[in-house]
Amino acid sequence: MENELKLIGETLLEKKFKLAKEIHETRLSEISIEQRQTIPSSIEEKITEIRANFIGLFGEFLIQNVQEEVATEQIENWAKEASDYVFKLGVSLDEALKDTILYRTYIRKVIEEVVLEHDMSVRTLFATCRIVDPMLDHAVYCFSLTFVQYYTANLENAKKLFIELSVPVVPLSKEIAVLPLVGNIDTERASLLMENTMREVGKLKVTNLILDLSGVAIVDTMVAQQIFNLSSALKLLGVQTIITGVRPEIAQTAVSLGLDFSDQITRGSLQQALTNVKLAL
């Protein structure tokens, strides 16, 4: 039976590019001619190569009787490379997983042809399936897991960039900068508020920072504490913080929470703060 498994494996290796191209053509048949014409030939060649390498793995598993641990590692390496490439192309996970059925179909087709052509036993067929099927399932799992990891990391990076952009310190003069806050402030954004503001104020070397809250709908204890911490830290750097744009409902919330703004300079509007700062200068 070992020689029969080897023969099936050799056939898969021999036909891997042919099968890869057939799978590729099947997938392309699902899109319009216009869409197909927009795909660069270099991408088609790379995808075909990735598919052929995947099919070739199963040929090698059957020929060399590779240990499960080794086979698993090779599948995981392929899944990482393939998911990285597909993700960067902007292909969705559900679209990429459509290849799974085709891989299984075409690989089984070759196995069936070899078994019938050489009058191999059912035992050989079952032995082949015991090697191929678990690795196909593991490949789907690894590909999906790696793809989701890339997606999650990309989402987190986008979220971090968005948060950083939502904490802009805008210089108005050599001495004055304004930090306009808009939207809700959660724990993560509050942490970046402190970090980014300290860094930007240090770069700009301003002596007055106007913190405008007119675009903030809710201020709770956590947000207020971050504002106090920021004000105190800036004071140590010789920077005076002025809070503007506190809405009536926010003021009521602050009072009900027992928050003390008595030591904090506040003004009704950004214009008032700018006027007072300029007069003081």
C-alpha positions as a Python dict, from the first residue, in 0.01 Angstrom:
ca = {
    (1, 'M'): (0, 0, 0),
    (2, 'E'): (293, 232, 63),
    (3, 'N'): (384, 222, -307),
    (4, 'E'): (25, 298, -400),
    (5, 'L'): (17, 603, -171),
    (6, 'K'): (345, 712, -325),
    (7, 'L'): (197, 682, -675),
    (8, 'I'): (-103, 896, -579),
    (9, 'G'): (131, 1153, -426),
    (10, 'E'): (351, 1164, -736),
    (11, 'T'): (44, 1218, -953),
    (12, 'L'): (-68, 1509, -736),
    (13, 'L'): (278, 1664, -762),
    (14, 'E'): (284, 1613, -1136),
    (15, 'K'): (-57, 1771, -1185),
    (16, 'K'): (-41, 2043, -918),
    (17, 'F'): (-8, 2335, -1161),
    (18, 'K'): (-272, 2189, -1392),
    (19, 'L'): (-513, 2156, -1100),
    (20, 'A'): (-423, 2503, -972),
    (21, 'K'): (-502, 2655, -1311),
    (22, 'E'): (-831, 2466, -1331),
    (23, 'I'): (-930, 2593, -987),
    (24, 'H'): (-827, 2944, -1088),
    (25, 'E'): (-1031, 2928, -1406),
    (26, 'T'): (-1332, 2800, -1213),
    (27, 'R'): (-1310, 3093, -973),
    (28, 'L'): (-1265, 3343, -1257),
    (29, 'S'): (-1572, 3207, -1430),
    (30, 'E'): (-1775, 3345, -1141),
    (31, 'I'): (-1688, 3706, -1228),
    (32, 'S'): (-1753, 3918, -1535),
    (33, 'I'): (-1508, 3958, -1823),
    (34, 'E'): (-1470, 4325, -1733),
    (35, 'Q'): (-1371, 4238, -1375),
    (36, 'R'): (-1129, 3973, -1495),
    (37, 'Q'): (-953, 4221, -1723),
    (38, 'T'): (-871, 4439, -1420),
    (39, 'I'): (-668, 4162, -1254),
    (40, 'P'): (-293, 4200, -1328),
    (41, 'S'): (-128, 3890, -1472),
    (42, 'S'): (131, 3899, -1192),
    (43, 'I'): (-145, 3850, -934),
    (44, 'E'): (-297, 3562, -1129),
    (45, 'E'): (45, 3397, -1151),
    (46, 'K'): (108, 3439, -778),
    (47, 'I'): (-234, 3300, -683),
    (48, 'T'): (-184, 3003, -916),
    (49, 'E'): (156, 2941, -757),
    (50, 'I'): (7, 2952, -406),
    (51, 'R'): (-263, 2704, -509),
    (52, 'A'): (-12, 2472, -677),
    (53, 'N'): (215, 2477, -371),
    (54, 'F'): (-82, 2383, -154),
    (55, 'I'): (-179, 2089, -373),
    (56, 'G'): (186, 1986, -389),
    (57, 'L'): (198, 1958, -10),
    (58, 'F'): (-50, 1672, -18),
    (59, 'G'): (156, 1496, -283),
    (60, 'E'): (462, 1522, -58),
    (61, 'F'): (267, 1399, 245),
    (62, 'L'): (168, 1083, 56),
    (63, 'I'): (510, 1022, -100),
    (64, 'Q'): (721, 1077, 210),
    (65, 'N'): (473, 952, 471),
    (66, 'V'): (536, 1277, 658),
    (67, 'Q'): (474, 1279, 1033),
    (68, 'E'): (159, 1460, 1143),
    (69, 'E'): (356, 1726, 1334),
    (70, 'V'): (566, 1807, 1029),
    (71, 'A'): (266, 1811, 798),
    (72, 'T'): (77, 2039, 1036),
    (73, 'E'): (367, 2283, 1048),
    (74, 'Q'): (393, 2293, 669),
    (75, 'I'): (19, 2352, 637),
    (76, 'E'): (38, 2635, 891),
    (77, 'N'): (327, 2798, 704),
    (78, 'W'): (132, 2782, 379),
    (79, 'A'): (-180, 2921, 546),
    (80, 'K'): (17, 3215, 685),
    (81, 'E'): (167, 3301, 345),
    (82, 'A'): (-162, 3255, 157),
    (83, 'S'): (-379, 3450, 402),
    (84, 'D'): (-127, 3733, 416),
    (85, 'Y'): (-128, 3766, 37),
    (86, 'V'): (-505, 3732, 0),
    (87, 'F'): (-572, 3976, 284),
    (88, 'K'): (-346, 4239, 126),
    (89, 'L'): (-539, 4198, -200),
    (90, 'G'): (-853, 4301, -14),
    (91, 'V'): (-1032, 3969, -66),
    (92, 'S'): (-1295, 3888, 198),
    (93, 'L'): (-1264, 3572, 408),
    (94, 'D'): (-1588, 3417, 284),
    (95, 'E'): (-1477, 3473, -76),
    (96, 'A'): (-1134, 3321, -11),
    (97, 'L'): (-1285, 3014, 158),
    (98, 'K'): (-1476, 2927, -159),
    (99, 'D'): (-1149, 2772, -277),
    (100, 'T'): (-1182, 2508, -5),
    (101, 'I'): (-1450, 2310, -183),
    (102, 'L'): (-1258, 2327, -510),
    (103, 'Y'): (-935, 2201, -352),
    (104, 'R'): (-1119, 1909, -200),
    (105, 'T'): (-1304, 1835, -524),
    (106, 'Y'): (-1001, 1843, -754),
    (107, 'I'): (-767, 1656, -519),
    (108, 'R'): (-1026, 1382, -467),
    (109, 'K'): (-1079, 1364, -841),
    (110, 'V'): (-710, 1285, -898),
    (111, 'I'): (-711, 1031, -615),
    (112, 'E'): (-1016, 859, -762),
    (113, 'E'): (-864, 850, -1111),
    (114, 'V'): (-539, 692, -988),
    (115, 'V'): (-720, 440, -767),
    (116, 'L'): (-945, 329, -1053),
    (117, 'E'): (-673, 330, -1316),
    (118, 'H'): (-445, 105, -1111),
    (119, 'D'): (-723, -101, -956),
    (120, 'M'): (-619, -8, -604),
    (121, 'S'): (-800, -139, -300),
    (122, 'V'): (-1060, 39, -91),
    (123, 'R'): (-810, 21, 193),
    (124, 'T'): (-569, 238, -7),
    (125, 'L'): (-845, 485, -82),
    (126, 'F'): (-939, 513, 287),
    (127, 'A'): (-574, 546, 389),
    (128, 'T'): (-530, 830, 141),
    (129, 'C'): (-839, 1009, 271),
    (130, 'R'): (-716, 970, 630),
    (131, 'I'): (-407, 1167, 533),
    (132, 'V'): (-561, 1424, 300),
    (133, 'D'): (-892, 1515, 466),
    (134, 'P'): (-760, 1614, 814),
    (135, 'M'): (-489, 1829, 656),
    (136, 'L'): (-745, 2000, 431),
    (137, 'D'): (-960, 2075, 736),
    (138, 'H'): (-657, 2201, 928),
    (139, 'A'): (-560, 2422, 636),
    (140, 'V'): (-904, 2584, 637),
    (141, 'Y'): (-879, 2640, 1013),
    (142, 'C'): (-528, 2789, 995),
    (143, 'F'): (-610, 3006, 696),
    (144, 'S'): (-923, 3143, 864),
    (145, 'L'): (-747, 3201, 1196),
    (146, 'T'): (-452, 3381, 1037),
    (147, 'F'): (-681, 3588, 816),
    (148, 'V'): (-885, 3697, 1118),
    (149, 'Q'): (-565, 3786, 1304),
    (150, 'Y'): (-454, 4008, 1016),
    (151, 'Y'): (-800, 4164, 1001),
    (152, 'T'): (-806, 4228, 1376),
    (153, 'A'): (-458, 4381, 1375),
    (154, 'N'): (-550, 4602, 1081),
    (155, 'L'): (-870, 4709, 1257),
    (156, 'E'): (-681, 4791, 1576),
    (157, 'N'): (-426, 4996, 1383),
    (158, 'A'): (-704, 5185, 1208),
    (159, 'K'): (-878, 5244, 1539),
    (160, 'K'): (-557, 5369, 1699),
    (161, 'L'): (-493, 5602, 1405),
    (162, 'F'): (-849, 5732, 1425),
    (163, 'I'): (-815, 5796, 1797),
    (164, 'E'): (-482, 5972, 1748),
    (165, 'L'): (-635, 6192, 1480),
    (166, 'S'): (-924, 6267, 1714),
    (167, 'V'): (-682, 6419, 1967),
    (168, 'P'): (-531, 6702, 1759),
    (169, 'V'): (-327, 6973, 1931),
    (170, 'V'): (-358, 7276, 1703),
    (171, 'P'): (-103, 7559, 1747),
    (172, 'L'): (-255, 7908, 1724),
    (173, 'S'): (62, 8102, 1802),
    (174, 'K'): (402, 8047, 1959),
    (175, 'E'): (246, 8055, 2305),
    (176, 'I'): (-105, 7916, 2251),
    (177, 'A'): (-246, 7585, 2127),
    (178, 'V'): (-597, 7443, 2133),
    (179, 'L'): (-712, 7086, 2180),
    (180, 'P'): (-1070, 7051, 2045),
    (181, 'L'): (-1232, 6728, 2163),
    (182, 'V'): (-1530, 6583, 1979),
    (183, 'G'): (-1744, 6280, 2064),
    (184, 'N'): (-1734, 6035, 2353),
    (185, 'I'): (-1414, 5975, 2546),
    (186, 'D'): (-1361, 5614, 2653),
    (187, 'T'): (-1076, 5469, 2859),
    (188, 'E'): (-851, 5408, 2558),
    (189, 'R'): (-904, 5752, 2411),
    (190, 'A'): (-855, 5914, 2752),
    (191, 'S'): (-520, 5738, 2787),
    (192, 'L'): (-411, 5858, 2441),
    (193, 'L'): (-539, 6203, 2529),
    (194, 'M'): (-280, 6228, 2803),
    (195, 'E'): (1, 6069, 2601),
    (196, 'N'): (-47, 6258, 2274),
    (197, 'T'): (-116, 6595, 2433),
    (198, 'M'): (195, 6581, 2649),
    (199, 'R'): (406, 6486, 2349),
    (200, 'E'): (264, 6751, 2116),
    (201, 'V'): (277, 7028, 2373),
    (202, 'G'): (641, 6939, 2438),
    (203, 'K'): (717, 6967, 2066),
    (204, 'L'): (531, 7296, 2022),
    (205, 'K'): (673, 7451, 2343),
    (206, 'V'): (353, 7647, 2407),
    (207, 'T'): (274, 7801, 2746),
    (208, 'N'): (-106, 7789, 2719),
    (209, 'L'): (-330, 7504, 2612),
    (210, 'I'): (-701, 7558, 2559),
    (211, 'L'): (-897, 7236, 2608),
    (212, 'D'): (-1229, 7281, 2427),
    (213, 'L'): (-1506, 7044, 2540),
    (214, 'S'): (-1787, 7192, 2334),
    (215, 'G'): (-1797, 6880, 2117),
    (216, 'V'): (-1808, 6638, 2411),
    (217, 'A'): (-2154, 6522, 2512),
    (218, 'I'): (-2073, 6331, 2832),
    (219, 'V'): (-1816, 6379, 3105),
    (220, 'D'): (-1799, 6112, 3375),
    (221, 'T'): (-1565, 6062, 3668),
    (222, 'M'): (-1301, 5887, 3457),
    (223, 'V'): (-1294, 6159, 3192),
    (224, 'A'): (-1285, 6434, 3454),
    (225, 'Q'): (-997, 6261, 3632),
    (226, 'Q'): (-802, 6241, 3307),
    (227, 'I'): (-861, 6612, 3251),
    (228, 'F'): (-733, 6688, 3600),
    (229, 'N'): (-432, 6462, 3549),
    (230, 'L'): (-356, 6629, 3216),
    (231, 'S'): (-390, 6976, 3364),
    (232, 'S'): (-163, 6886, 3658),
    (233, 'A'): (100, 6727, 3435),
    (234, 'L'): (102, 7026, 3200),
    (235, 'K'): (132, 7260, 3496),
    (236, 'L'): (455, 7085, 3593),
    (237, 'L'): (581, 7166, 3242),
    (238, 'G'): (489, 7531, 3287),
    (239, 'V'): (183, 7508, 3064),
    (240, 'Q'): (-145, 7662, 3178),
    (241, 'T'): (-460, 7470, 3081),
    (242, 'I'): (-787, 7650, 3017),
    (243, 'I'): (-1108, 7451, 2976),
    (244, 'T'): (-1377, 7591, 2750),
    (245, 'G'): (-1711, 7486, 2608),
    (246, 'V'): (-1847, 7306, 2914),
    (247, 'R'): (-2215, 7243, 2842),
    (248, 'P'): (-2480, 7303, 3113),
    (249, 'E'): (-2564, 6934, 3133),
    (250, 'I'): (-2195, 6851, 3176),
    (251, 'A'): (-2165, 7112, 3450),
    (252, 'Q'): (-2465, 6958, 3629),
    (253, 'T'): (-2314, 6611, 3596),
    (254, 'A'): (-1983, 6735, 3736),
    (255, 'V'): (-2158, 6888, 4038),
    (256, 'S'): (-2365, 6574, 4102),
    (257, 'L'): (-2048, 6364, 4088),
    (258, 'G'): (-1878, 6594, 4337),
    (259, 'L'): (-1607, 6696, 4092),
    (260, 'D'): (-1418, 7008, 4196),
    (261, 'F'): (-1328, 7247, 3914),
    (262, 'S'): (-1256, 7538, 4148),
    (263, 'D'): (-880, 7528, 4087),
    (264, 'Q'): (-920, 7487, 3713),
    (265, 'I'): (-938, 7790, 3483),
    (266, 'T'): (-1257, 7768, 3275),
    (267, 'R'): (-1413, 7996, 3016),
    (268, 'G'): (-1748, 7986, 2844),
    (269, 'S'): (-1611, 7975, 2491),
    (270, 'L'): (-1293, 7939, 2293),
    (271, 'Q'): (-1312, 8307, 2195),
    (272, 'Q'): (-1323, 8416, 2562),
    (273, 'A'): (-1026, 8197, 2642),
    (274, 'L'): (-823, 8339, 2353),
    (275, 'T'): (-908, 8695, 2457),
    (276, 'N'): (-805, 8636, 2818),
    (277, 'V'): (-483, 8460, 2724),
    (278, 'K'): (-383, 8736, 2482),
    (279, 'L'): (-453, 8999, 2744),
    (280, 'A'): (-244, 8809, 2998),
    (281, 'L'): (41, 8783, 2752),
}
